[in-house]
Amino acid sequence: MKPQTLLTCLWKNFGSAPHRMMFLGGVIQLLFATTWWFYDLIARYTGWFPFQPPLVSPPAVHAYFMIYGFMPFFMFGFLFTAGPRWLNTPAPARNRYIPVFLFMMTGSIIMDLGVVVSMTLLITGAILYVCGWISGLMVTFSFMYHNVQADRRHLLPIALSLGFGLSGALSWLLWLKTGNPDLFDYSRIAGIWLFLLPVFMTVSHRMIPFFSRSVSGPEETVWRPFQLLWLILTGLFLHALLEWYRLPALLWPDDLVLAVTGLYMTWRWNFFRSFQVRLLAMLHIGFAWFGLGMLLFTFQDLVWLVRPEQALVFGWAPLHALTMGFFLSTLFAMVTRVSLGHGGRPLMASRLVWQLFILYQAAVLIRIMADIIPDSPTGDFYCVSAAIALLCFIGWSILLIPLYFQHLDNG
């Protein structure tokens, strides 16, 4: 086959489904974000690599990349694929989702260069990325209301959360221009509590009970009461407000309710039975981190009440239980499932995929323990955790990326 014909064929296969384009963009940006953070940690804590200070402080860049840098790619890829099925409406056409990918991917690449090269490039890339995000929301709302009688109780919170995420990304962009710390605080708070957590919680509420029927039996009623979803979404919004207005003394009741609700849902969804199917267990393990993370937040809140001088007794451990534990473990599981299912492969996690996932859980635990164990060599723990996570995502990516370019006879 001629090179030009081969490239045309690959592009046709690549663009044949929205999840292929968006997931590839997400994988590339996830690899960049984890590689950059690994390099930065090694350079700062060990001196093995030459330290190249970015134009923006490393923690601020890390926060942006991990919240906004790759998650929207995966979210739009999932929404454009699953959303129309939930609503029984036509899937978005190629000419609707390809521009979303091109804007976001181009903006991401320019931002990646801009981090160390030029503030102008960084801002230009962020603007293009936001334009792609806006166009993705427009596509989402276009099919959401195509069928006015459809049940949108899951899609609407996801779409609104993506809107909050967009506001957080814009706030970070304005912070770059003005240096106003309130803008950065809003970007961080909105990104975690109004964007990522509501999206992942809503998707988990929709998908985990349905997938769990493979071990509980099709005759068992799907258990996903919407009252608990509304309770959790309200609690997340309340946490964001309390954190924004700097009222830490009032956080613990809200965080406790979230922790108890999350752990109860983990138990009610048959966490231990899920280990009969590896791919399902991956989703359950990811969700279990939500309850555990909120439990750590609750303990930290209560310590603050007793000893205000130890406001962050667990450091960033609770946050990383949510970000590395809940978000990235669930992402690992869900993207694997969608990529296999829509790539014509059996819905089975291979031994290698399972091993990579379990190894990644070790990275999560090491990162959490770094801030919990007194007098621990935190820098060494950070570096080891980042190295293991990067290794897992590289292996995972090698397995998934070829699926996005393969031809399917059934489309």
Secondary structure, DSSP 8 states (H G I E B T S, - for coil): --HHHHHHHHHHHHTTSHHHHHHHHHHHHHHHHHHHHHHHHHHHHT-SS-----SS-HHHHHHHIIIIISHHHHHHHHHHHHHHHHHT-----HHHHHHHHHHHHHHHHHHHHHTTS-HHHHHHHHHHHHHHHHHHHHHHHHHHTTSTTS--TTHHHHHHHHHHHHHHHHHHHHHHHH--HHHHHHHHHIIIIIIIHHHHHHHHHHHHHHHTHHHH-TTS-----HHHHHHHHHHHHHHHHHHHTT-GGGHHHHHHHHHHHHHHHHHHTTTTGGGGSHHHHHHHHHHHHHHHHHHHHHHHHHHHHH-GGGTTTTTTHHHHIIIIIIIIHHHHHHHHHHHHHTTT--S---HHHHHHHHHHHHHHHHHHHHHHSTT--HHHHHHHHHHHHHHHHHHHHHHHGGGGG---TT-
